[in-house]
Amino acid sequence: MPMPQIELERRLNAAFPDSEVIVTDLAGDGDHYRARIVSPAFKGLPRVRQHQLVNKALADVLGGALHALALETVPAD
């Protein structure tokens, strides 16, 4: 069963408080998304580590309800 966009946004906002989260449904099918996350949690971390933090926050749904997620992570100033 696909994950609603609002649920993905809720999860990302909960995992990365004080962040800017923008989620786009790429295919209109509820399981192919792009997420842009600007977060102070990423400051000083390499991009691979930033993506690992996001994947950890969504580990229970990746590959299931959430089939594909393109990430753009940006450290907040």
QUIJO-V452018 format. One record per helix or strand. SS is the DSSP state (hx for helix, st for strand). FROM is the first residue (numbers start at 1). TO is the last residue. If there is no record, write none. Layout:
BEGIN
ss | from | to
SS | FROM | TO
SS | FROM | TO
END
This chain:
BEGIN
ss | from | to
hx | 5 | 15
st | 20 | 25
st | 32 | 39
hx | 40 | 42
hx | 47 | 57
st | 62 | 62
st | 66 | 66
st | 68 | 75
END
